Amino acid sequence: MKTARFLPAQIWTITKARPGNAVYIRPEHSDRVVPVYLSDAEAHAVMVELSHVLVPRPLVHDLVLASIDALGGKLSHVEIFGIKNDSYQTRLVILQQGREHRVEARPQDILCLSARTGCPVLVSEAVLRQTGLPVSALGSQAVSADSVPQTGPLTVEHYLMSELNKAVSAEDFERAARIRDRLREMEEQERGIAEKE
């Protein structure tokens, strides 16, 4: 049996697609991305996790992480390891007492957990060969929710600004303050990176 070779990757961007949304996973040093197509609700969940803004009530991903922790484990990484019946095969890799446990999960769940914890996404070379799209081809695919072309993909900053506006409109000032603080934190991180360059 041949052992799969994996490439370290990360969530690169999220765009509107027809139908739904596409989360693009980009392996390091690659000019190709793996598209994972999600519904609006699933893409929203990934954006919430990427933004690191606390939600009023725990999400399913909080339950999964709390369960792993309670059992003495740690989420090591997540994998996109194959394709079956036109769907990605994905799993969590959990370390517990020196052993690796692989647990199959839905693609949207591994993306949310990776976004929440910062754990690596590993993509098999075979999946990248079979489904990878050139980065250069994506510019024209990004469209806003009302199908008006935009200049680029949806970003965490765009999402947070939208959520901030909603919170202020709903007079949920506590949530608005948390979102504002997260935006400032992200801005400071960007400034720090720019200063190092």
RARA-V809086 format. One record per pair of residues at least 24 apart in sequence whose ideal C-beta (glycine too) atoms are under 10 Angstrom apart, sorted by the first residue. I is the first residue (numbers start at 1). J is the second residue. D is the distance in Angstrom with one decimal. If there is no record, write none. Layout:
i:I j:J d:D
i:I j:J d:D
This chain:
i:2 j:126 d:9.5
i:4 j:79 d:8.7
i:4 j:81 d:6.0
i:4 j:82 d:7.8
i:4 j:122 d:9.4
i:4 j:123 d:10.0
i:4 j:124 d:4.6
i:4 j:125 d:7.5
i:4 j:126 d:6.7
i:4 j:127 d:8.9
i:5 j:122 d:9.8
i:5 j:124 d:6.8
i:5 j:125 d:4.9
i:5 j:126 d:8.2
i:6 j:77 d:8.8
i:6 j:79 d:6.5
i:6 j:80 d:8.8
i:6 j:81 d:7.7
i:6 j:120 d:9.4
i:6 j:121 d:9.5
i:6 j:122 d:3.9
i:6 j:123 d:6.6
i:6 j:124 d:5.6
i:6 j:125 d:7.4
i:6 j:126 d:9.9
i:6 j:127 d:9.3
i:6 j:128 d:9.7
i:7 j:34 d:9.7
i:7 j:80 d:9.9
i:7 j:121 d:9.4
i:7 j:122 d:6.8
i:7 j:123 d:5.3
i:7 j:124 d:7.7
i:7 j:125 d:6.2
i:7 j:127 d:9.3
i:7 j:128 d:6.5
i:8 j:77 d:8.5
i:8 j:120 d:5.3
i:8 j:121 d:7.6
i:8 j:122 d:6.1
i:8 j:123 d:8.3
i:9 j:33 d:8.7
i:9 j:34 d:7.4
i:9 j:78 d:9.9
i:9 j:80 d:8.1
i:9 j:114 d:9.5
i:9 j:120 d:7.5
i:9 j:121 d:4.7
i:9 j:122 d:6.7
i:9 j:123 d:4.8
i:9 j:128 d:8.5
i:10 j:114 d:8.0
i:10 j:115 d:9.5
i:10 j:118 d:9.3
i:10 j:120 d:7.5
i:10 j:121 d:6.0
i:10 j:123 d:10.0
i:11 j:36 d:9.0
i:11 j:46 d:7.2
i:11 j:49 d:9.3
i:11 j:50 d:6.8
i:11 j:111 d:6.3
i:11 j:112 d:9.9
i:11 j:114 d:6.7
i:11 j:115 d:6.1
i:11 j:121 d:6.9
i:11 j:156 d:9.8
i:12 j:121 d:10.0
i:12 j:135 d:8.2
i:12 j:138 d:9.3
i:12 j:153 d:8.5
i:13 j:135 d:9.7
i:13 j:138 d:8.0
i:13 j:142 d:8.2
i:13 j:152 d:8.1
i:13 j:153 d:4.0
i:13 j:154 d:7.4
i:13 j:155 d:7.3
i:13 j:156 d:9.7
i:14 j:38 d:8.4
i:14 j:43 d:5.8
i:14 j:44 d:9.7
i:14 j:46 d:6.6
i:14 j:47 d:6.5
i:14 j:50 d:8.1
i:14 j:111 d:9.5
i:14 j:142 d:9.4
i:14 j:153 d:6.4
i:14 j:154 d:5.1
i:14 j:155 d:8.1
i:14 j:156 d:8.8
i:14 j:158 d:9.7
i:14 j:159 d:8.4
i:15 j:43 d:9.3
i:15 j:138 d:7.2
i:15 j:139 d:9.8
i:15 j:141 d:5.9
i:15 j:142 d:4.3
i:15 j:143 d:7.4
i:15 j:144 d:9.5
i:15 j:150 d:9.0
i:15 j:152 d:8.6
i:15 j:153 d:4.4
i:15 j:154 d:6.1
i:16 j:40 d:9.1
i:16 j:43 d:8.8
i:16 j:141 d:8.3
i:16 j:142 d:6.8
i:16 j:143 d:4.7
i:16 j:144 d:6.3
i:16 j:145 d:6.3
i:16 j:146 d:9.4
i:16 j:147 d:7.9
i:16 j:150 d:8.6
i:16 j:153 d:8.8
i:16 j:154 d:7.2
i:17 j:43 d:9.4
i:17 j:141 d:6.7
i:17 j:142 d:9.0
i:17 j:143 d:8.1
i:18 j:141 d:9.1
i:18 j:143 d:8.3
i:18 j:147 d:8.9
i:21 j:46 d:8.6
i:21 j:47 d:9.3
i:21 j:145 d:9.5
i:21 j:154 d:8.1
i:22 j:133 d:9.3
i:22 j:138 d:8.7
i:22 j:141 d:7.5
i:22 j:142 d:9.2
i:22 j:153 d:9.1
i:23 j:47 d:9.4
i:23 j:50 d:9.7
i:23 j:107 d:8.3
i:23 j:108 d:8.2
i:23 j:111 d:5.8
i:23 j:115 d:9.4
i:24 j:132 d:10.0
i:24 j:133 d:7.8
i:24 j:135 d:8.3
i:24 j:138 d:7.0
i:24 j:141 d:9.5
i:24 j:153 d:7.9
i:25 j:80 d:6.8
i:25 j:88 d:9.7
i:25 j:107 d:9.4
i:25 j:110 d:9.9
i:25 j:111 d:7.9
i:25 j:114 d:9.2
i:25 j:121 d:5.7
i:25 j:122 d:9.8
i:25 j:123 d:6.0
i:25 j:127 d:9.3
i:25 j:128 d:9.0
i:25 j:131 d:9.9
i:25 j:132 d:9.5
i:26 j:121 d:9.4
i:26 j:123 d:9.0
i:26 j:128 d:9.8
i:26 j:132 d:9.4
i:26 j:135 d:7.2
i:27 j:121 d:8.8
i:27 j:122 d:8.8
i:27 j:123 d:5.6
i:27 j:125 d:8.7
i:27 j:127 d:9.9
i:27 j:128 d:6.2
i:27 j:132 d:8.4
i:28 j:120 d:9.6
i:30 j:123 d:9.1
i:30 j:128 d:7.3
i:30 j:132 d:7.8
i:30 j:134 d:9.9
i:30 j:135 d:8.2
i:31 j:132 d:9.2
i:31 j:133 d:10.0
i:31 j:134 d:6.2
i:31 j:135 d:5.2
i:31 j:136 d:7.3
i:32 j:123 d:9.8
i:32 j:128 d:6.1
i:32 j:129 d:8.9
i:32 j:131 d:9.2
i:32 j:132 d:3.6
i:32 j:133 d:6.3
i:32 j:134 d:5.9
i:32 j:135 d:6.8
i:32 j:136 d:9.8
i:32 j:137 d:9.6
i:33 j:123 d:9.6
i:33 j:128 d:8.8
i:33 j:131 d:9.3
i:33 j:132 d:6.5
i:33 j:133 d:5.6
i:33 j:134 d:8.1
i:33 j:135 d:5.9
i:33 j:137 d:9.3
i:33 j:138 d:7.0
i:34 j:80 d:6.5
i:34 j:88 d:8.1
i:34 j:107 d:9.9
i:34 j:121 d:9.1
i:34 j:123 d:5.6
i:34 j:124 d:9.6
i:34 j:127 d:6.2
i:34 j:128 d:6.0
i:34 j:130 d:9.2
i:34 j:131 d:5.5
i:34 j:132 d:5.8
i:34 j:133 d:7.8
i:35 j:88 d:9.9
i:35 j:131 d:6.8
i:35 j:132 d:8.6
i:35 j:133 d:6.0
i:35 j:138 d:8.8
i:35 j:141 d:9.1
i:36 j:80 d:7.8
i:36 j:88 d:6.6
i:36 j:90 d:8.8
i:36 j:107 d:5.0
i:36 j:108 d:7.6
i:36 j:110 d:9.2
i:36 j:111 d:6.6
i:36 j:121 d:9.9
i:36 j:131 d:9.2
i:37 j:88 d:9.6
i:37 j:107 d:8.8
i:37 j:108 d:9.8
i:38 j:106 d:9.8
i:38 j:107 d:7.7
i:38 j:108 d:5.4
i:38 j:111 d:8.0
i:39 j:108 d:8.3
i:40 j:145 d:8.3
i:41 j:108 d:9.1
i:42 j:106 d:8.6
i:42 j:107 d:8.7
i:42 j:108 d:4.1
i:42 j:109 d:9.0
i:42 j:111 d:8.4
i:42 j:112 d:8.4
i:43 j:108 d:8.2
i:43 j:111 d:9.3
i:43 j:154 d:8.4
i:43 j:159 d:9.6
i:44 j:159 d:8.4
i:44 j:163 d:9.9
i:45 j:108 d:6.7
i:45 j:109 d:8.9
i:45 j:111 d:8.6
i:45 j:112 d:5.4
i:45 j:115 d:9.0
i:46 j:108 d:6.9
i:46 j:109 d:9.8
i:46 j:111 d:5.1
i:46 j:112 d:5.6
i:46 j:114 d:9.1
i:46 j:115 d:5.8
i:46 j:116 d:9.6
i:46 j:156 d:10.0
i:46 j:159 d:9.8
i:47 j:112 d:9.7
i:47 j:115 d:8.4
i:47 j:154 d:7.6
i:47 j:155 d:9.2
i:47 j:156 d:6.7
i:47 j:158 d:9.1
i:47 j:159 d:4.5
i:47 j:160 d:8.7
i:47 j:162 d:9.4
i:47 j:163 d:8.8
i:48 j:112 d:8.0
i:48 j:115 d:8.4
i:48 j:116 d:9.0
i:48 j:156 d:9.8
i:48 j:159 d:8.2
i:48 j:160 d:10.0
i:48 j:163 d:8.6
i:49 j:111 d:7.9
i:49 j:112 d:4.7
i:49 j:113 d:7.8
i:49 j:114 d:8.2
i:49 j:115 d:3.6
i:49 j:116 d:4.5
i:49 j:117 d:8.9
i:49 j:156 d:9.8
i:50 j:111 d:9.1
i:50 j:112 d:9.0
i:50 j:114 d:9.5
i:50 j:115 d:4.5
i:50 j:116 d:8.6
i:50 j:155 d:9.1
i:50 j:156 d:4.9
i:50 j:159 d:7.8
i:50 j:160 d:9.5
i:51 j:115 d:8.7
i:51 j:155 d:10.0
i:51 j:156 d:5.1
i:51 j:157 d:8.8
i:51 j:159 d:6.1
i:51 j:160 d:5.3
i:51 j:163 d:7.6
i:51 j:179 d:7.9
i:51 j:182 d:6.3
i:51 j:183 d:9.1
i:51 j:186 d:8.6
i:52 j:115 d:8.5
i:52 j:116 d:7.9
i:52 j:118 d:9.5
i:52 j:156 d:8.7
i:52 j:160 d:9.6
i:52 j:178 d:10.0
i:52 j:182 d:6.2
i:52 j:185 d:8.4
i:52 j:186 d:8.8
i:53 j:156 d:9.5
i:53 j:159 d:9.3
i:53 j:160 d:6.9
i:53 j:163 d:7.1
i:53 j:164 d:9.6
i:53 j:167 d:9.8
i:53 j:175 d:8.0
i:53 j:178 d:5.9
i:53 j:179 d:5.6
i:53 j:181 d:9.0
i:53 j:182 d:5.2
i:53 j:183 d:9.4
i:54 j:175 d:8.7
i:54 j:178 d:6.2
i:54 j:179 d:9.8
i:54 j:182 d:9.1
i:55 j:175 d:8.8
i:55 j:178 d:9.7
i:56 j:172 d:9.1
i:56 j:174 d:9.3
i:56 j:175 d:7.5
i:59 j:112 d:7.7
i:59 j:116 d:8.7
i:60 j:109 d:7.6
i:60 j:112 d:8.2
i:60 j:113 d:9.8
i:61 j:108 d:9.9
i:61 j:109 d:7.0
i:61 j:110 d:10.0
i:61 j:111 d:9.9
i:61 j:112 d:4.8
i:61 j:113 d:5.6
i:61 j:115 d:8.8
i:61 j:116 d:5.7
i:61 j:117 d:9.1
i:62 j:116 d:8.2
i:64 j:92 d:8.0
i:64 j:94 d:9.9
i:64 j:103 d:9.3
i:64 j:105 d:8.4
i:64 j:109 d:7.5
i:64 j:112 d:9.0
i:64 j:113 d:6.5
i:64 j:116 d:9.4
i:65 j:113 d:7.0
i:65 j:116 d:7.0
i:65 j:117 d:7.0
i:67 j:94 d:10.0
i:68 j:92 d:8.2
i:68 j:94 d:5.7
i:68 j:95 d:9.4
i:68 j:96 d:8.1
i:68 j:101 d:9.4
i:68 j:103 d:9.3
i:68 j:113 d:9.3
i:68 j:117 d:9.8
i:71 j:96 d:6.6
i:71 j:97 d:9.8
i:71 j:101 d:9.6
i:72 j:96 d:5.7
i:72 j:97 d:6.5
i:73 j:97 d:8.3
i:73 j:99 d:9.3
i:73 j:101 d:7.2
i:74 j:117 d:9.2
i:74 j:119 d:8.9
i:75 j:103 d:9.9
i:75 j:110 d:9.7
i:75 j:113 d:6.3
i:75 j:114 d:8.5
i:75 j:116 d:9.1
i:75 j:117 d:5.6
i:75 j:118 d:9.8
i:75 j:119 d:5.2
i:76 j:100 d:7.0
i:76 j:101 d:9.4
i:76 j:102 d:10.0
i:76 j:117 d:9.9
i:76 j:119 d:6.6
i:76 j:120 d:8.3
i:76 j:122 d:9.8
i:77 j:110 d:9.4
i:77 j:113 d:9.9
i:77 j:114 d:7.9
i:77 j:117 d:9.5
i:77 j:119 d:5.1
i:77 j:120 d:4.4
i:77 j:121 d:7.1
i:77 j:122 d:5.6
i:78 j:103 d:10.0
i:78 j:105 d:7.7
i:78 j:107 d:9.4
i:78 j:109 d:8.7
i:78 j:110 d:3.9
i:78 j:111 d:7.7
i:78 j:112 d:9.7
i:78 j:113 d:6.2
i:78 j:114 d:5.1
i:78 j:117 d:9.2
i:78 j:119 d:6.4
i:78 j:120 d:7.5
i:78 j:121 d:5.5
i:78 j:122 d:7.2
i:78 j:123 d:9.9
i:79 j:104 d:9.8
i:79 j:105 d:9.7
i:79 j:110 d:7.6
i:79 j:120 d:9.3
i:79 j:121 d:7.7
i:79 j:122 d:4.7
i:79 j:123 d:7.7
i:79 j:124 d:7.4
i:79 j:127 d:9.5
i:80 j:107 d:7.2
i:80 j:110 d:7.5
i:80 j:111 d:9.4
i:80 j:121 d:7.0
i:80 j:122 d:7.3
i:80 j:123 d:4.8
i:80 j:124 d:6.6
i:80 j:127 d:5.4
i:80 j:128 d:8.8
i:80 j:131 d:9.1
i:81 j:122 d:8.0
i:81 j:123 d:8.4
i:81 j:124 d:5.1
i:81 j:126 d:8.6
i:81 j:127 d:7.2
i:82 j:124 d:6.7
i:82 j:126 d:7.3
i:82 j:127 d:6.6
i:82 j:130 d:9.4
i:83 j:124 d:9.3
i:83 j:126 d:8.3
i:83 j:127 d:6.3
i:83 j:130 d:6.2
i:83 j:131 d:7.0
i:88 j:123 d:9.5
i:88 j:127 d:7.1
i:88 j:131 d:8.1
i:89 j:124 d:9.2
i:89 j:127 d:8.6
i:90 j:121 d:9.2
i:90 j:123 d:9.8
i:90 j:127 d:9.7
i:91 j:122 d:9.9
i:92 j:119 d:8.9
i:93 j:119 d:8.7
i:93 j:120 d:9.6
i:93 j:122 d:8.2
i:115 j:156 d:9.4
i:156 j:182 d:9.0
i:156 j:183 d:9.4
i:156 j:186 d:7.3
i:157 j:182 d:9.9
i:157 j:183 d:7.0
i:157 j:186 d:6.8
i:157 j:187 d:8.8
i:157 j:190 d:9.4
i:160 j:186 d:7.8
